[in-house]
Amino acid sequence: LAAESSPEMAAYQFAIAQKIRRSWAMPASVTEDTECVVRVRQTGTGDVISVNIVSCNGDEAVRRSVEAAVMRASPLPSPSNPDLFRAELRITLRPDL
């Protein structure tokens, strides 16, 4: 449980979000307050199996672009500590991250 809120977990989640963000071809409809939360399922090697939008205040183009970005970012980075690996992740994406 302590690992969930550890600096290592924060670094792992940040690395994943950064890789996805670099893969994100943002449509013109993205605004500075756009925020999308996605649920990502991955294999033990970081290969993305599925992406589901949990919530997103963007339009359909934004939603599709977020899903595509997650798929393009596959395989996702591995944590420095293997105990932190989760097959299912919840990631928040914003244009400023």
Biopython code that builds the backbone (N, CA, C, O; Angstrom):
import numpy as np
from Bio.PDB.StructureBuilder import StructureBuilder

atoms = [
    (1, "LEU", "N", (0.838, -1.202, 0.000)),
    (1, "LEU", "CA", (0.000, 0.000, 0.000)),
    (1, "LEU", "C", (0.876, 1.256, 0.000)),
    (1, "LEU", "O", (0.556, 2.237, -0.671)),
    (2, "ALA", "N", (1.968, 1.226, 0.744)),
    (2, "ALA", "CA", (2.864, 2.387, 0.794)),
    (2, "ALA", "C", (3.460, 2.658, -0.577)),
    (2, "ALA", "O", (3.725, 3.808, -0.928)),
    (3, "ALA", "N", (3.670, 1.595, -1.355)),
    (3, "ALA", "CA", (4.246, 1.754, -2.683)),
    (3, "ALA", "C", (3.346, 2.593, -3.593)),
    (3, "ALA", "O", (3.835, 3.305, -4.470)),
    (4, "GLU", "N", (2.026, 2.505, -3.381)),
    (4, "GLU", "CA", (1.078, 3.241, -4.220)),
    (4, "GLU", "C", (1.295, 4.751, -4.157)),
    (4, "GLU", "O", (1.064, 5.444, -5.148)),
    (5, "SER", "N", (1.733, 5.270, -3.016)),
    (5, "SER", "CA", (1.920, 6.703, -2.863)),
    (5, "SER", "C", (3.403, 7.074, -2.773)),
    (5, "SER", "O", (3.747, 8.176, -2.346)),
    (6, "SER", "N", (4.262, 6.163, -3.169)),
    (6, "SER", "CA", (5.697, 6.394, -3.069)),
    (6, "SER", "C", (6.195, 7.308, -4.189)),
    (6, "SER", "O", (5.539, 7.444, -5.221)),
    (7, "PRO", "N", (7.354, 7.931, -3.984)),
    (7, "PRO", "CA", (7.966, 8.733, -5.055)),
    (7, "PRO", "C", (8.269, 7.881, -6.295)),
    (7, "PRO", "O", (8.203, 8.374, -7.421)),
    (8, "GLU", "N", (8.601, 6.596, -6.081)),
    (8, "GLU", "CA", (8.858, 5.709, -7.222)),
    (8, "GLU", "C", (7.607, 5.535, -8.074)),
    (8, "GLU", "O", (7.686, 5.544, -9.302)),
    (9, "MET", "N", (6.446, 5.377, -7.427)),
    (9, "MET", "CA", (5.184, 5.225, -8.159)),
    (9, "MET", "C", (4.863, 6.508, -8.904)),
    (9, "MET", "O", (4.424, 6.463, -10.053)),
    (10, "ALA", "N", (5.075, 7.644, -8.270)),
    (10, "ALA", "CA", (4.828, 8.934, -8.930)),
    (10, "ALA", "C", (5.727, 9.076, -10.155)),
    (10, "ALA", "O", (5.279, 9.546, -11.201)),
    (11, "ALA", "N", (6.983, 8.676, -10.035)),
    (11, "ALA", "CA", (7.923, 8.761, -11.166)),
    (11, "ALA", "C", (7.499, 7.821, -12.292)),
    (11, "ALA", "O", (7.592, 8.180, -13.466)),
    (12, "TYR", "N", (7.038, 6.634, -11.946)),
    (12, "TYR", "CA", (6.561, 5.655, -12.924)),
    (12, "TYR", "C", (5.348, 6.214, -13.681)),
    (12, "TYR", "O", (5.306, 6.164, -14.910)),
    (13, "GLN", "N", (4.377, 6.739, -12.955)),
    (13, "GLN", "CA", (3.182, 7.289, -13.594)),
    (13, "GLN", "C", (3.529, 8.505, -14.446)),
    (13, "GLN", "O", (2.958, 8.691, -15.520)),
    (14, "PHE", "N", (4.458, 9.329, -13.979)),
    (14, "PHE", "CA", (4.882, 10.501, -14.746)),
    (14, "PHE", "C", (5.558, 10.065, -16.048)),
    (14, "PHE", "O", (5.308, 10.650, -17.101)),
    (15, "ALA", "N", (6.412, 9.042, -15.980)),
    (15, "ALA", "CA", (7.099, 8.548, -17.179)),
    (15, "ALA", "C", (6.099, 8.041, -18.216)),
    (15, "ALA", "O", (6.259, 8.288, -19.412)),
    (16, "ILE", "N", (5.080, 7.341, -17.761)),
    (16, "ILE", "CA", (4.049, 6.842, -18.683)),
    (16, "ILE", "C", (3.289, 8.009, -19.304)),
    (16, "ILE", "O", (3.101, 8.061, -20.520)),
    (17, "ALA", "N", (2.855, 8.948, -18.461)),
    (17, "ALA", "CA", (2.102, 10.104, -18.970)),
    (17, "ALA", "C", (2.940, 10.907, -19.965)),
    (17, "ALA", "O", (2.415, 11.375, -20.976)),
    (18, "GLN", "N", (4.228, 11.071, -19.693)),
    (18, "GLN", "CA", (5.106, 11.818, -20.595)),
    (18, "GLN", "C", (5.248, 11.108, -21.937)),
    (18, "GLN", "O", (5.234, 11.758, -22.983)),
    (19, "LYS", "N", (5.383, 9.797, -21.922)),
    (19, "LYS", "CA", (5.516, 9.061, -23.182)),
    (19, "LYS", "C", (4.231, 9.185, -24.004)),
    (19, "LYS", "O", (4.278, 9.367, -25.220)),
    (20, "ILE", "N", (3.094, 9.084, -23.332)),
    (20, "ILE", "CA", (1.818, 9.237, -24.035)),
    (20, "ILE", "C", (1.691, 10.661, -24.568)),
    (20, "ILE", "O", (1.274, 10.863, -25.709)),
    (21, "ARG", "N", (2.045, 11.638, -23.755)),
    (21, "ARG", "CA", (1.944, 13.049, -24.150)),
    (21, "ARG", "C", (2.787, 13.325, -25.396)),
    (21, "ARG", "O", (2.356, 14.065, -26.281)),
    (22, "ARG", "N", (3.985, 12.737, -25.472)),
    (22, "ARG", "CA", (4.842, 12.918, -26.653)),
    (22, "ARG", "C", (4.239, 12.276, -27.892)),
    (22, "ARG", "O", (4.560, 12.671, -29.013)),
    (23, "SER", "N", (3.373, 11.295, -27.704)),
    (23, "SER", "CA", (2.723, 10.601, -28.823)),
    (23, "SER", "C", (1.396, 11.237, -29.215)),
    (23, "SER", "O", (0.760, 10.811, -30.179)),
    (24, "TRP", "N", (0.979, 12.254, -28.472)),
    (24, "TRP", "CA", (-0.342, 12.846, -28.652)),
    (24, "TRP", "C", (-0.325, 13.922, -29.735)),
    (24, "TRP", "O", (0.276, 14.981, -29.558)),
    (25, "ALA", "N", (-0.982, 13.644, -30.848)),
    (25, "ALA", "CA", (-1.179, 14.637, -31.910)),
    (25, "ALA", "C", (-2.481, 15.356, -31.563)),
    (25, "ALA", "O", (-3.567, 14.915, -31.939)),
    (26, "MET", "N", (-2.355, 16.463, -30.845)),
    (26, "MET", "CA", (-3.534, 17.155, -30.329)),
    (26, "MET", "C", (-4.313, 17.850, -31.442)),
    (26, "MET", "O", (-3.736, 18.602, -32.227)),
    (27, "PRO", "N", (-5.611, 17.603, -31.515)),
    (27, "PRO", "CA", (-6.431, 18.314, -32.495)),
    (27, "PRO", "C", (-6.612, 19.775, -32.079)),
    (27, "PRO", "O", (-6.340, 20.145, -30.937)),
    (28, "ALA", "N", (-7.063, 20.579, -33.000)),
    (28, "ALA", "CA", (-7.250, 22.008, -32.746)),
    (28, "ALA", "C", (-8.262, 22.281, -31.636)),
    (28, "ALA", "O", (-8.237, 23.349, -31.024)),
    (29, "SER", "N", (-9.136, 21.343, -31.378)),
    (29, "SER", "CA", (-10.176, 21.548, -30.359)),
    (29, "SER", "C", (-9.670, 21.379, -28.921)),
    (29, "SER", "O", (-10.430, 21.596, -27.977)),
    (30, "VAL", "N", (-8.400, 20.995, -28.739)),
    (30, "VAL", "CA", (-7.842, 20.885, -27.384)),
    (30, "VAL", "C", (-7.678, 22.291, -26.818)),
    (30, "VAL", "O", (-7.158, 23.181, -27.490)),
    (31, "THR", "N", (-8.122, 22.485, -25.584)),
    (31, "THR", "CA", (-7.963, 23.768, -24.906)),
    (31, "THR", "C", (-7.057, 23.570, -23.698)),
    (31, "THR", "O", (-6.742, 22.438, -23.330)),
    (32, "GLU", "N", (-6.640, 24.673, -23.083)),
    (32, "GLU", "CA", (-5.727, 24.557, -21.944)),
    (32, "GLU", "C", (-6.349, 23.844, -20.749)),
    (32, "GLU", "O", (-5.628, 23.345, -19.885)),
    (33, "ASP", "N", (-7.690, 23.790, -20.688)),
    (33, "ASP", "CA", (-8.331, 23.096, -19.568)),
    (33, "ASP", "C", (-8.828, 21.698, -19.934)),
    (33, "ASP", "O", (-9.562, 21.079, -19.164)),
    (34, "THR", "N", (-8.428, 21.197, -21.115)),
    (34, "THR", "CA", (-8.802, 19.838, -21.500)),
    (34, "THR", "C", (-8.156, 18.845, -20.537)),
    (34, "THR", "O", (-6.972, 18.949, -20.218)),
    (35, "GLU", "N", (-8.952, 17.886, -20.085)),
    (35, "GLU", "CA", (-8.438, 16.846, -19.199)),
    (35, "GLU", "C", (-9.160, 15.548, -19.509)),
    (35, "GLU", "O", (-10.389, 15.485, -19.491)),
    (36, "CYS", "N", (-8.388, 14.521, -19.792)),
    (36, "CYS", "CA", (-8.960, 13.214, -20.086)),
    (36, "CYS", "C", (-8.340, 12.175, -19.166)),
    (36, "CYS", "O", (-7.121, 12.109, -19.010)),
    (37, "VAL", "N", (-9.198, 11.369, -18.563)),
    (37, "VAL", "CA", (-8.754, 10.273, -17.711)),
    (37, "VAL", "C", (-9.000, 8.990, -18.483)),
    (37, "VAL", "O", (-10.110, 8.740, -18.955)),
    (38, "VAL", "N", (-7.953, 8.176, -18.610)),
    (38, "VAL", "CA", (-8.066, 6.929, -19.359)),
    (38, "VAL", "C", (-7.679, 5.747, -18.485)),
    (38, "VAL", "O", (-6.837, 5.856, -17.594)),
    (39, "ARG", "N", (-8.314, 4.619, -18.763)),
    (39, "ARG", "CA", (-7.949, 3.352, -18.130)),
    (39, "ARG", "C", (-7.204, 2.558, -19.197)),
    (39, "ARG", "O", (-7.717, 2.321, -20.290)),
    (40, "VAL", "N", (-5.995, 2.157, -18.857)),
    (40, "VAL", "CA", (-5.131, 1.451, -19.803)),
    (40, "VAL", "C", (-4.824, 0.075, -19.251)),
    (40, "VAL", "O", (-4.428, -0.069, -18.095)),
    (41, "ARG", "N", (-5.008, -0.933, -20.084)),
    (41, "ARG", "CA", (-4.602, -2.294, -19.711)),
    (41, "ARG", "C", (-3.357, -2.621, -20.514)),
    (41, "ARG", "O", (-3.289, -2.374, -21.717)),
    (42, "GLN", "N", (-2.357, -3.193, -19.811)),
    (42, "GLN", "CA", (-1.097, -3.508, -20.462)),
    (42, "GLN", "C", (-0.613, -4.902, -20.069)),
    (42, "GLN", "O", (-1.007, -5.458, -19.044)),
    (43, "THR", "N", (0.257, -5.446, -20.922)),
    (43, "THR", "CA", (0.883, -6.738, -20.618)),
    (43, "THR", "C", (2.068, -6.493, -19.690)),
    (43, "THR", "O", (2.406, -5.347, -19.397)),
    (44, "GLY", "N", (2.680, -7.544, -19.239)),
    (44, "GLY", "CA", (3.844, -7.446, -18.366)),
    (44, "GLY", "C", (5.032, -6.753, -19.007)),
    (44, "GLY", "O", (5.938, -6.291, -18.312)),
    (45, "THR", "N", (5.029, -6.677, -20.336)),
    (45, "THR", "CA", (6.123, -5.998, -21.049)),
    (45, "THR", "C", (5.758, -4.571, -21.444)),
    (45, "THR", "O", (6.514, -3.906, -22.152)),
    (46, "GLY", "N", (4.585, -4.098, -20.981)),
    (46, "GLY", "CA", (4.186, -2.723, -21.266)),
    (46, "GLY", "C", (3.408, -2.530, -22.551)),
    (46, "GLY", "O", (3.060, -1.403, -22.904)),
    (47, "ASP", "N", (3.128, -3.630, -23.260)),
    (47, "ASP", "CA", (2.347, -3.509, -24.494)),
    (47, "ASP", "C", (0.895, -3.208, -24.134)),
    (47, "ASP", "O", (0.289, -3.905, -23.321)),
    (48, "VAL", "N", (0.349, -2.165, -24.746)),
    (48, "VAL", "CA", (-1.022, -1.750, -24.450)),
    (48, "VAL", "C", (-2.011, -2.720, -25.088)),
    (48, "VAL", "O", (-1.939, -3.002, -26.284)),
    (49, "ILE", "N", (-2.924, -3.219, -24.282)),
    (49, "ILE", "CA", (-3.971, -4.137, -24.747)),
    (49, "ILE", "C", (-5.239, -3.355, -25.065)),
    (49, "ILE", "O", (-5.891, -3.599, -26.081)),
    (50, "SER", "N", (-5.589, -2.402, -24.176)),
    (50, "SER", "CA", (-6.812, -1.629, -24.405)),
    (50, "SER", "C", (-6.719, -0.271, -23.743)),
    (50, "SER", "O", (-5.963, -0.061, -22.794)),
    (51, "VAL", "N", (-7.520, 0.652, -24.281)),
    (51, "VAL", "CA", (-7.614, 2.017, -23.754)),
    (51, "VAL", "C", (-9.094, 2.354, -23.656)),
    (51, "VAL", "O", (-9.833, 2.183, -24.626)),
    (52, "ASN", "N", (-9.533, 2.830, -22.499)),
    (52, "ASN", "CA", (-10.919, 3.258, -22.327)),
    (52, "ASN", "C", (-10.923, 4.640, -21.696)),
    (52, "ASN", "O", (-10.233, 4.886, -20.706)),
    (53, "ILE", "N", (-11.706, 5.538, -22.276)),
    (53, "ILE", "CA", (-11.863, 6.874, -21.711)),
    (53, "ILE", "C", (-12.785, 6.763, -20.498)),
    (53, "ILE", "O", (-13.920, 6.304, -20.621)),
    (54, "VAL", "N", (-12.302, 7.181, -19.336)),
    (54, "VAL", "CA", (-13.111, 7.194, -18.121)),
    (54, "VAL", "C", (-13.901, 8.500, -18.088)),
    (54, "VAL", "O", (-15.108, 8.504, -17.846)),
    (55, "SER", "N", (-13.206, 9.600, -18.333)),
    (55, "SER", "CA", (-13.862, 10.911, -18.423)),
    (55, "SER", "C", (-12.990, 11.805, -19.291)),
    (55, "SER", "O", (-11.768, 11.661, -19.327)),
    (56, "CYS", "N", (-13.633, 12.722, -19.984)),
    (56, "CYS", "CA", (-12.897, 13.636, -20.860)),
    (56, "CYS", "C", (-13.807, 14.811, -21.178)),
    (56, "CYS", "O", (-14.941, 14.623, -21.619)),
    (57, "ASN", "N", (-13.308, 16.029, -20.954)),
    (57, "ASN", "CA", (-14.115, 17.198, -21.260)),
    (57, "ASN", "C", (-13.858, 17.717, -22.678)),
    (57, "ASN", "O", (-14.275, 18.822, -23.025)),
    (58, "GLY", "N", (-13.172, 16.913, -23.490)),
    (58, "GLY", "CA", (-12.931, 17.278, -24.889)),
    (58, "GLY", "C", (-13.973, 16.664, -25.800)),
    (58, "GLY", "O", (-14.778, 15.832, -25.381)),
    (59, "ASP", "N", (-13.946, 17.088, -27.053)),
    (59, "ASP", "CA", (-14.897, 16.557, -28.038)),
    (59, "ASP", "C", (-14.436, 15.187, -28.556)),
    (59, "ASP", "O", (-13.445, 14.632, -28.080)),
    (60, "GLU", "N", (-15.159, 14.667, -29.518)),
    (60, "GLU", "CA", (-14.863, 13.335, -30.051)),
    (60, "GLU", "C", (-13.466, 13.271, -30.668)),
    (60, "GLU", "O", (-12.787, 12.251, -30.549)),
    (61, "ALA", "N", (-13.030, 14.342, -31.322)),
    (61, "ALA", "CA", (-11.682, 14.365, -31.909)),
    (61, "ALA", "C", (-10.614, 14.255, -30.823)),
    (61, "ALA", "O", (-9.604, 13.575, -31.007)),
    (62, "VAL", "N", (-10.837, 14.918, -29.705)),
    (62, "VAL", "CA", (-9.893, 14.849, -28.585)),
    (62, "VAL", "C", (-9.866, 13.429, -28.026)),
    (62, "VAL", "O", (-8.796, 12.874, -27.776)),
    (63, "ARG", "N", (-11.028, 12.856, -27.837)),
    (63, "ARG", "CA", (-11.104, 11.487, -27.304)),
    (63, "ARG", "C", (-10.365, 10.500, -28.209)),
    (63, "ARG", "O", (-9.580, 9.679, -27.734)),
    (64, "ARG", "N", (-10.623, 10.587, -29.504)),
    (64, "ARG", "CA", (-9.941, 9.681, -30.446)),
    (64, "ARG", "C", (-8.435, 9.905, -30.434)),
    (64, "ARG", "O", (-7.664, 8.950, -30.514)),
    (65, "SER", "N", (-8.011, 11.174, -30.335)),
    (65, "SER", "CA", (-6.575, 11.470, -30.337)),
    (65, "SER", "C", (-5.892, 10.927, -29.087)),
    (65, "SER", "O", (-4.750, 10.470, -29.150)),
    (66, "VAL", "N", (-6.584, 10.974, -27.952)),
    (66, "VAL", "CA", (-6.028, 10.436, -26.701)),
    (66, "VAL", "C", (-5.879, 8.917, -26.810)),
    (66, "VAL", "O", (-4.835, 8.366, -26.461)),
    (67, "GLU", "N", (-6.914, 8.249, -27.290)),
    (67, "GLU", "CA", (-6.844, 6.793, -27.455)),
    (67, "GLU", "C", (-5.700, 6.414, -28.396)),
    (67, "GLU", "O", (-4.950, 5.479, -28.115)),
    (68, "ALA", "N", (-5.565, 7.130, -29.504)),
    (68, "ALA", "CA", (-4.501, 6.848, -30.467)),
    (68, "ALA", "C", (-3.123, 7.097, -29.855)),
    (68, "ALA", "O", (-2.184, 6.346, -30.119)),
    (69, "ALA", "N", (-2.997, 8.143, -29.042)),
    (69, "ALA", "CA", (-1.718, 8.451, -28.406)),
    (69, "ALA", "C", (-1.269, 7.328, -27.481)),
    (69, "ALA", "O", (-0.095, 6.959, -27.460)),
    (70, "VAL", "N", (-2.217, 6.788, -26.715)),
    (70, "VAL", "CA", (-1.876, 5.700, -25.799)),
    (70, "VAL", "C", (-1.406, 4.487, -26.594)),
    (70, "VAL", "O", (-0.424, 3.846, -26.220)),
    (71, "MET", "N", (-2.091, 4.168, -27.677)),
    (71, "MET", "CA", (-1.699, 3.023, -28.495)),
    (71, "MET", "C", (-0.318, 3.252, -29.120)),
    (71, "MET", "O", (0.494, 2.328, -29.172)),
    (72, "ARG", "N", (-0.046, 4.477, -29.594)),
    (72, "ARG", "CA", (1.258, 4.791, -30.196)),
    (72, "ARG", "C", (2.385, 4.739, -29.161)),
    (72, "ARG", "O", (3.532, 4.456, -29.509)),
    (73, "ALA", "N", (2.069, 5.008, -27.908)),
    (73, "ALA", "CA", (3.086, 5.020, -26.850)),
    (73, "ALA", "C", (3.491, 3.609, -26.409)),
    (73, "ALA", "O", (4.431, 3.446, -25.631)),
    (74, "SER", "N", (2.795, 2.613, -26.896)),
    (74, "SER", "CA", (3.084, 1.227, -26.538)),
    (74, "SER", "C", (4.408, 0.786, -27.159)),
    (74, "SER", "O", (4.650, 1.087, -28.327)),
    (75, "PRO", "N", (5.273, 0.085, -26.427)),
    (75, "PRO", "CA", (5.132, -0.349, -25.055)),
    (75, "PRO", "C", (5.407, 0.795, -24.072)),
    (75, "PRO", "O", (6.246, 1.662, -24.315)),
    (76, "LEU", "N", (4.682, 0.769, -22.971)),
    (76, "LEU", "CA", (4.828, 1.785, -21.939)),
    (76, "LEU", "C", (6.084, 1.510, -21.108)),
    (76, "LEU", "O", (6.539, 0.369, -21.028)),
    (77, "PRO", "N", (6.641, 2.554, -20.491)),
    (77, "PRO", "CA", (7.832, 2.361, -19.655)),
    (77, "PRO", "C", (7.561, 1.406, -18.489)),
    (77, "PRO", "O", (6.432, 1.281, -18.014)),
    (78, "SER", "N", (8.604, 0.752, -18.052)),
    (78, "SER", "CA", (8.519, -0.141, -16.890)),
    (78, "SER", "C", (8.910, 0.629, -15.638)),
    (78, "SER", "O", (9.701, 1.569, -15.711)),
    (79, "PRO", "N", (8.367, 0.241, -14.497)),
    (79, "PRO", "CA", (8.758, 0.915, -13.246)),
    (79, "PRO", "C", (10.162, 0.493, -12.823)),
    (79, "PRO", "O", (10.624, -0.592, -13.175)),
    (80, "SER", "N", (10.834, 1.353, -12.072)),
    (80, "SER", "CA", (12.165, 1.003, -11.564)),
    (80, "SER", "C", (12.067, -0.161, -10.573)),
    (80, "SER", "O", (12.991, -0.965, -10.457)),
    (81, "ASN", "N", (10.953, -0.240, -9.871)),
    (81, "ASN", "CA", (10.697, -1.309, -8.920)),
    (81, "ASN", "C", (9.596, -2.202, -9.501)),
    (81, "ASN", "O", (8.456, -1.755, -9.623)),
    (82, "PRO", "N", (9.908, -3.449, -9.861)),
    (82, "PRO", "CA", (8.900, -4.336, -10.466)),
    (82, "PRO", "C", (7.625, -4.504, -9.632)),
    (82, "PRO", "O", (6.568, -4.812, -10.182)),
    (83, "ASP", "N", (7.713, -4.306, -8.313)),
    (83, "ASP", "CA", (6.531, -4.430, -7.455)),
    (83, "ASP", "C", (5.494, -3.345, -7.739)),
    (83, "ASP", "O", (4.334, -3.484, -7.351)),
    (84, "LEU", "N", (5.894, -2.279, -8.405)),
    (84, "LEU", "CA", (4.970, -1.178, -8.708)),
    (84, "LEU", "C", (4.156, -1.423, -9.973)),
    (84, "LEU", "O", (3.192, -0.705, -10.240)),
    (85, "PHE", "N", (4.537, -2.429, -10.750)),
    (85, "PHE", "CA", (3.830, -2.687, -12.012)),
    (85, "PHE", "C", (2.364, -2.987, -11.758)),
    (85, "PHE", "O", (2.019, -3.735, -10.843)),
    (86, "ARG", "N", (1.508, -2.396, -12.580)),
    (86, "ARG", "CA", (0.067, -2.665, -12.554)),
    (86, "ARG", "C", (-0.374, -2.952, -13.985)),
    (86, "ARG", "O", (-0.040, -2.209, -14.907)),
    (87, "ALA", "N", (-1.128, -4.038, -14.162)),
    (87, "ALA", "CA", (-1.625, -4.361, -15.498)),
    (87, "ALA", "C", (-2.683, -3.363, -15.948)),
    (87, "ALA", "O", (-2.874, -3.143, -17.144)),
    (88, "GLU", "N", (-3.369, -2.761, -14.980)),
    (88, "GLU", "CA", (-4.379, -1.754, -15.302)),
    (88, "GLU", "C", (-3.985, -0.437, -14.641)),
    (88, "GLU", "O", (-3.734, -0.376, -13.438)),
    (89, "LEU", "N", (-3.937, 0.601, -15.447)),
    (89, "LEU", "CA", (-3.540, 1.928, -14.976)),
    (89, "LEU", "C", (-4.650, 2.933, -15.236)),
    (89, "LEU", "O", (-5.450, 2.770, -16.157)),
    (90, "ARG", "N", (-4.687, 3.958, -14.424)),
    (90, "ARG", "CA", (-5.599, 5.084, -14.626)),
    (90, "ARG", "C", (-4.697, 6.306, -14.782)),
    (90, "ARG", "O", (-3.958, 6.663, -13.865)),
    (91, "ILE", "N", (-4.764, 6.941, -15.949)),
    (91, "ILE", "CA", (-3.842, 8.026, -16.276)),
    (91, "ILE", "C", (-4.634, 9.269, -16.655)),
    (91, "ILE", "O", (-5.610, 9.185, -17.401)),
    (92, "THR", "N", (-4.218, 10.412, -16.144)),
    (92, "THR", "CA", (-4.839, 11.692, -16.481)),
    (92, "THR", "C", (-3.940, 12.417, -17.470)),
    (92, "THR", "O", (-2.746, 12.594, -17.227)),
    (93, "LEU", "N", (-4.526, 12.836, -18.588)),
    (93, "LEU", "CA", (-3.775, 13.568, -19.611)),
    (93, "LEU", "C", (-4.331, 14.967, -19.755)),
    (93, "LEU", "O", (-5.541, 15.172, -19.850)),
    (94, "ARG", "N", (-3.418, 15.924, -19.770)),
    (94, "ARG", "CA", (-3.734, 17.330, -20.019)),
    (94, "ARG", "C", (-2.698, 17.850, -20.996)),
    (94, "ARG", "O", (-1.587, 17.322, -21.039)),
    (95, "PRO", "N", (-3.017, 18.855, -21.775)),
    (95, "PRO", "CA", (-2.054, 19.349, -22.769)),
    (95, "PRO", "C", (-0.802, 19.963, -22.149)),
    (95, "PRO", "O", (0.222, 20.064, -22.824)),
    (96, "ASP", "N", (-0.856, 20.371, -20.896)),
    (96, "ASP", "CA", (0.296, 21.011, -20.274)),
    (96, "ASP", "C", (1.244, 20.043, -19.569)),
    (96, "ASP", "O", (2.240, 20.475, -18.989)),
    (97, "LEU", "N", (0.953, 18.747, -19.609)),
    (97, "LEU", "CA", (1.822, 17.768, -18.936)),
    (97, "LEU", "C", (2.732, 17.093, -19.925)),
    (97, "LEU", "O", (3.533, 16.240, -19.544)),
]
sb = StructureBuilder()
sb.init_structure("model")
sb.init_model(0)
sb.init_chain("A")
sb.init_seg("    ")
for serial, (resi, resn, name, xyz) in enumerate(atoms, 1):
    if name == "N":
        sb.init_residue(resn, " ", resi, " ")
    sb.init_atom(name, np.array(xyz, "f"), 0.0, 1.0, " ", f" {name:<3s}", serial, name[0])
structure = sb.get_structure()
